[in-house]
């Protein structure tokens, strides 16, 4: 394992050196190109801010309105029939919207039920098996000016659903229902 640590420590500096040497070999203005990339990165981060603020406000309204609790209560009979803990539904709903909010929910579930509980394990696997689809679409697609995102939304949400179902199946198969 010591060699893995050594490789990890040296990998990024070696990649940076390779890029600089390769750019110099190709007679590219490496420093100027780096500075130009930095300028573009800063401009991109400022252009993302309005979309990020809008998404955070929408999440706060969704949670504060009680809609999340209503959805969980509505789905409770089906969830109990499928042996899926209802506590995981808010995480499954919020995860495609915001990674930070989902991470907070995952932390809460793990602190309440424990990391070795079925709910704790399931929350951790759901957190790692899905993506922040709405966040990606609104922030990144909005920042680069993509207006038609319907197909990307459908595919992203389908991938999230598959990730949630797979997480439930794998955690149940490996650890049982608790």
C-alpha positions as CSV (number, residue, x, y, z in Angstrom):
1,X,0.0,0.0,0.0
2,X,3.0,2.3,0.5
3,X,3.6,2.4,-3.3
4,X,0.0,3.4,-3.9
5,X,0.4,6.4,-1.6
6,X,3.7,7.4,-3.3
7,X,2.0,7.1,-6.8
8,X,-0.9,9.2,-5.5
9,X,1.3,11.9,-4.2
10,X,3.3,12.2,-7.4
11,X,0.6,11.7,-10.0
12,X,-0.7,15.3,-10.2
13,X,2.8,17.0,-10.3
14,X,3.9,14.5,-13.0
15,X,0.8,15.2,-15.1
16,X,1.4,19.0,-14.8
17,X,5.1,18.6,-15.8
18,X,4.1,16.4,-18.7
19,X,1.6,19.0,-20.0
20,X,4.2,21.8,-19.6
21,X,6.9,19.8,-21.4
22,X,4.5,18.6,-24.1
23,X,3.2,22.2,-24.7
24,X,6.8,23.5,-24.9
25,X,7.8,20.7,-27.3
26,X,4.8,21.7,-29.5
27,X,5.9,25.3,-29.2
28,X,2.6,26.4,-27.6
29,X,2.5,29.4,-25.3
30,X,1.9,27.2,-22.2
31,X,1.8,30.0,-19.6
32,X,-0.5,32.2,-21.7
33,X,-2.7,29.3,-22.4
34,X,-2.9,28.5,-18.6
35,X,-3.8,32.1,-17.8
36,X,-6.5,32.2,-20.5
37,X,-8.0,29.0,-19.1
38,X,-8.0,30.6,-15.6
39,X,-9.8,33.6,-16.9
40,X,-12.4,31.5,-18.6
41,X,-12.9,29.4,-15.4
42,X,-13.5,32.6,-13.4
43,X,-16.0,33.9,-15.9
44,X,-17.8,30.6,-16.0
45,X,-18.1,30.5,-12.2
46,X,-19.6,34.0,-12.1
47,X,-22.1,33.1,-14.9
48,X,-23.2,30.0,-12.8
49,X,-24.1,32.0,-9.7
50,X,-27.6,33.1,-10.7
51,X,-28.6,29.5,-11.7
52,X,-27.1,28.2,-8.4
53,X,-29.1,30.7,-6.3
54,X,-32.3,29.9,-8.2
55,X,-31.8,26.2,-7.5
56,X,-31.1,26.7,-3.8
57,X,-34.2,28.8,-3.4
58,X,-36.3,26.2,-5.2
59,X,-35.0,23.5,-2.9
60,X,-35.7,25.5,0.2
61,X,-39.3,26.2,-0.9
62,X,-39.8,22.6,-1.7
63,X,-38.7,21.4,1.7
64,X,-40.4,24.2,3.7
65,X,-43.7,23.9,2.0
66,X,-44.3,20.4,3.3
67,X,-44.5,18.9,-0.2
68,X,-41.7,16.4,0.6
69,X,-43.6,15.1,3.7
70,X,-46.8,14.8,1.6
71,X,-45.0,12.7,-1.0
72,X,-43.5,10.4,1.6
73,X,-46.9,9.9,3.3
74,X,-48.6,9.2,-0.1
75,X,-46.0,6.6,-1.0
76,X,-45.8,4.9,2.4
77,X,-48.2,2.0,1.7
78,X,-46.4,1.1,-1.5
79,X,-43.0,1.4,0.2
80,X,-44.0,-0.8,3.1
81,X,-45.3,-3.4,0.6
82,X,-41.9,-3.4,-1.2
83,X,-40.0,-3.3,2.2
84,X,-38.3,0.0,1.4
85,X,-37.9,2.3,4.4
86,X,-39.9,5.5,3.8
87,X,-37.0,7.5,5.4
88,X,-35.0,7.0,2.2
89,X,-37.6,8.7,0.0
90,X,-36.7,12.3,0.8
91,X,-33.1,11.5,-0.1
92,X,-34.1,9.9,-3.3
93,X,-36.2,12.9,-4.2
94,X,-33.6,15.6,-3.2
95,X,-30.5,13.8,-4.6
96,X,-31.3,14.7,-8.3
97,X,-31.9,18.3,-7.2
98,X,-29.0,19.1,-4.9
99,X,-25.9,17.1,-3.9
100,X,-25.3,19.3,-0.8
101,X,-28.9,18.9,0.4
102,X,-28.7,15.2,-0.2
103,X,-25.4,14.9,1.6
104,X,-27.0,16.6,4.6
105,X,-29.9,14.2,4.5
106,X,-27.5,11.3,4.2
107,X,-25.6,12.6,7.2
108,X,-28.8,12.9,9.2
109,X,-30.0,9.4,8.3
110,X,-26.6,8.0,9.3
111,X,-26.5,9.9,12.6
112,X,-30.0,8.9,13.5
113,X,-30.0,5.2,12.4
114,X,-26.2,4.5,12.5
115,X,-23.8,3.7,9.7
116,X,-24.2,0.0,10.0
117,X,-28.1,0.1,9.9
118,X,-30.0,-0.9,6.7
119,X,-31.1,2.8,6.3
120,X,-27.6,4.1,6.9
121,X,-26.1,1.8,4.3
122,X,-28.9,2.4,1.9
123,X,-28.5,6.2,2.2
124,X,-24.8,5.9,1.6
125,X,-25.3,3.8,-1.5
126,X,-28.1,6.0,-2.9
127,X,-25.9,9.0,-2.3
128,X,-23.1,7.3,-4.4
129,X,-25.4,5.8,-7.1
130,X,-27.3,8.8,-8.3
131,X,-26.4,12.2,-9.7
132,X,-27.6,15.8,-9.3
133,X,-29.6,15.8,-12.5
134,X,-31.5,19.1,-12.1
135,X,-28.5,20.8,-10.7
136,X,-26.4,19.8,-13.7
137,X,-29.0,20.8,-16.2
138,X,-29.9,24.2,-14.6
139,X,-26.4,25.3,-13.7
140,X,-24.1,23.9,-16.4
141,X,-26.5,23.8,-19.3
142,X,-27.8,27.3,-18.4
143,X,-24.3,28.6,-18.1
144,X,-23.4,27.5,-21.6
145,X,-26.7,28.6,-23.0
146,X,-28.3,25.2,-23.9
147,X,-32.0,25.7,-24.0
148,X,-33.3,22.4,-25.2
149,X,-32.6,19.9,-22.4
150,X,-35.7,17.7,-22.4
151,X,-33.9,14.5,-23.6
152,X,-31.0,15.1,-21.2
153,X,-33.6,15.5,-18.3
154,X,-35.4,12.2,-19.3
155,X,-32.1,10.3,-19.5
156,X,-30.8,11.8,-16.3
157,X,-33.9,11.1,-14.3
158,X,-34.1,7.5,-15.7
159,X,-30.4,7.0,-14.6
160,X,-31.3,8.3,-11.1
161,X,-34.2,5.9,-10.9
162,X,-32.1,3.0,-12.0
163,X,-29.5,4.0,-9.5
164,X,-32.0,4.2,-6.6
165,X,-33.6,0.8,-7.6
166,X,-30.1,-0.8,-7.9
167,X,-29.0,0.7,-4.6
168,X,-32.1,-0.8,-2.9
169,X,-31.6,-4.2,-4.6
170,X,-27.9,-4.4,-3.8
171,X,-28.1,-3.3,-0.2
172,X,-31.0,-5.7,0.4
173,X,-29.1,-8.5,-1.3
174,X,-25.9,-7.9,0.5
175,X,-27.1,-6.8,3.9
176,X,-30.7,-8.0,4.2
177,X,-33.6,-5.7,5.1
178,X,-32.4,-5.0,8.6
